[in-house]
Structures are given as structure tokens and as C-alpha cells.
Amino acid sequence: MSSPVLRLSGITKRFGPLVANDAISFDLARGEVVALLGENGAGKTTLMNILFGHYVADEGVVEAFGKALPPGDPHAALEAGIGMVHQHFTLADNMTVLENIALGTQKLNAWRLDRTGARERIEKMSFDFGLAVDPMATVGSLSVGERQRVEILKALYRNAKILILDEPTAVLTPVETDALFATLKLLVAQGLSIIFISHKLNEVMAVSDRVLVLRSGKLSGERVTAETNRSELAALMVGQEVEPPPVPPVAPGELQFVLNSVSTARRASGTALDRTTLSLRGGEITGLAGVSGNGQATLAALIAGTEVPTAGEIIIRGTAARDWSPRAALGAGIGRIPEDRHAVGTIGDMSVTENVIAERYRSPRFSRRGFLDWRAARKFAEQVIADYDVKCPSPEARIRLLSGGNMQKLILGRAFDEEPSVILANQPTRGLDVGAVSYVHRKLLEARGRGAAILLISEDLEEIMALSDRIIVMSKGHLSAASARGERTIAQLGELMAGHGVEAA
């Protein structure tokens, strides 16, 4: 490798008594792909925020191309040629690709954007790096994969020489993921250096030259990718071997939940359901795969009671549901693991105790004559913390202070407390590290074992294929026919996710 384009030396960052980064040092060479792995709360985000100048390190130095970057100066990082593609895209849907890419790059004294020059440059970069996209297309009309190309082009347009990719495949189909990896090879061949942040060990193994593993704020290991394996990396992340839980065969039980030709209202955002039929049986995990934005959110909202059908029936254990609502769903024995634990699953400034009773605070268990029984609520919170091994200061701690994995454990404890007969598991492991993923999978399989009917909605095909007894795919609001575990390959499921062969079921 050539001399380092990026060097972090002795980076330490403290938040009160918490040491988020503890004397972390590493180099990045020109044309190298370094993967950054670590559990939730391991310090990856803090380290990247220091690199970009959003945080100031208590100790240590960041150097780009041999020059120290001034601490706390994001503009200096950009000027040094550091670009980042975030997991959640930062694009304006109502603007064109060209406008999104070139916005903020012209000189302050320029009267107008040189659209012709910008378009020519974008088209050249698109061709050179295999990032096909129409510069004049409105971003709102693009697919998820195309939007990611725009984000990469935006960084390259600003002459990025170091590119940081944060969970870049989280919302991509297998075909789009393969296309991204092909693009990364072209970028590296042109001399770009990449930091690849991901929880997917197979992708880390496929794309990186070296792997850096963070654990509890420290650099716990560094491996040459060609000389390691997934098991060793997983052990470095969590401190022990991580084995996937076994999935024993079970005979499906009785129908617990049925959507019978259900339709929903068409809204400005979200894909409506049109005469959708779905059956969930006890003791069975039904995996629902699909690219984000194809109707999974509407289906999940319908099951959770936050969306109501405009036609068709919801049938629970043989009885048609009336006056459907979140309270009715909970009363019908539906446990809910929402897609977004931050925006929907929890209220950040409320305590752990308040969050774990949020769905049942009016029940006799926690309410006496119209007043909350805080002793009972705290006792329940302590029980969930103990049973689910939640790492938090106390039941009174604000839940926003917890890592994603610990927050998800609390949501599981809340959802599984009364052993629901139906479980909506919507992206239950998104953004979680390998140890937390294994824990969530074990809990879902335990619920399956006691007879719960589970709908697992996930954009991770490996997760779908590992856990599901049967698999369906949603595309543009329609469901494919179900297939048994192992009946379809990842490539075949990817084709269905892209909309080939999915019709209203």
C-alpha cells in the first residue's frame, strides 16, 4: 500500500464517565477499502463524527494527506476530500438529480449555476464509475438504488478522495447490492479510499481489504480480510463465538390472523394495499421480503391498527374484527415490534419505565382508580431489564441514552410480555450488531415454539431465509405466492423484489 491518505492517532472521546473512544489509531491507504465493525454503542458513530468535525476529540489527531485537520471543523474535512454517504439519504425529492448534486458547490459570487457544465461533469462521472442516473430526473421519481448512486455522485462531485459508506446496502435488493460492489471496485481502481461501515459480515468479507473491529470504545482487533473469517470477526465484535440459533421444524397450527381481500386508502406517501390476502398460522414464521417503499409499511400499519381497511376483512382466530385501532390490535393479542424504534417504538425523553408500559398503562396491572401504579410499573421495568439483559443505568434513565440493541430488547420485552398470539416483527434487527441480531432471533424462535404466529418483515434476505418457514415477497403493494424455506434462491427472491413475477395474490 502507498502512504496513508488518512491517519487517526490516539483518538479518545469521553462523555462524562463514559469513554466512547479509547486511544483509537488506524491508517487508510490510497485505493484501500477498510471495513469498520462493532456492536451498537461500540464507538463507530462517535469516531466518524470526530473525523468529520462534528465532535472534538479529548485527545488525539486526525490527519488527511499528511496534514492535521482542525478539530470541530466539518468544512475542513470536506475541503480535505472526505465524503460520506449516510444510511438515510439526504436528498431533496422535489429537486432534480443535477440540483441535488451541485447544490452548494458554486462560488458565492456566481449569479447562477452552470447547468450545462454540471450536467456534462455528472454524465462523465456516471459513465466512468458505472453510476447510471439521469441528471434531469426528479429525485422523488428514482428507485432506492438510484438515489444511492446520486449520493455517491454528490460526494465525487465535491472531489472526494476518501469515501465513508454507512450501512450502504440496508435498503438495496441483492441485484442493487451487486451493482454497488461493482461500482466500489471501479472507484478503488481510480484511487479512491473507502471506509465501509456495515453489520453484514458477508458483505464485509466480500468488499474489504482490512477489517477494524471496535468493542466498548476500543480497537479490539484488526485483520486482513483474506486471512480471517466471519466467525472470528463475530467473536472479536462481541467477545465470544456467536452461533445462529437452531430453527427446529414445527407443524403449523391454526389460523391466528387473516387479511381477506383488504384494501387501504391511497395517500400522498406510502403504497396502498389493493385486495391483499394474507394468512398467519400459529407456530409459523412468515417472512415478508421486499425493497423499502413497496407497501410493507402500509401492511405493518394495518396489522398494528394504525391503518384501517377501506375494503375487505381482518379476521382474528375466526372472528371478523370491528372498529380496528391500535387498542383493538393490542386487545386482540397482537405484539408489535415497530420498524423505527426511535421515531415510533419509543419516546426518547421518557424513561425506560414509561416506555415499557406505554402500550398498557391503562390496564389494571398498572392503573389503580385512574392513577398510575408507579411501583408496579417500575417492578415490570426491572423485570424486563433483568430478563432481556438490558444494559441501562436504571429504570428512570431516559431511553434515548440507550444503544439501539438495548432499546430493541426493551421493545421485545414489552411486546412479548403477555405472550401474544400474533407478532408483527417489522425490521426487528435493522442496525443491530451480530450479537444483538442473534438475541432477537432467539426470542422470535421462542415465540414461534410456544405457538405464536409471526410476520417477519425484513429487507435482509439472509435473515428472511434463515428464520422463515414460508416466504412471500411484496412489490408495488402486491404479494407473491408463498414459498417454503429453501424453495427459492436469493437470486429468485431478488427478482421478485424487483417486481418481476409479483401479482396480486
Disulfide bonds with the S-S distance in Angstrom:
none
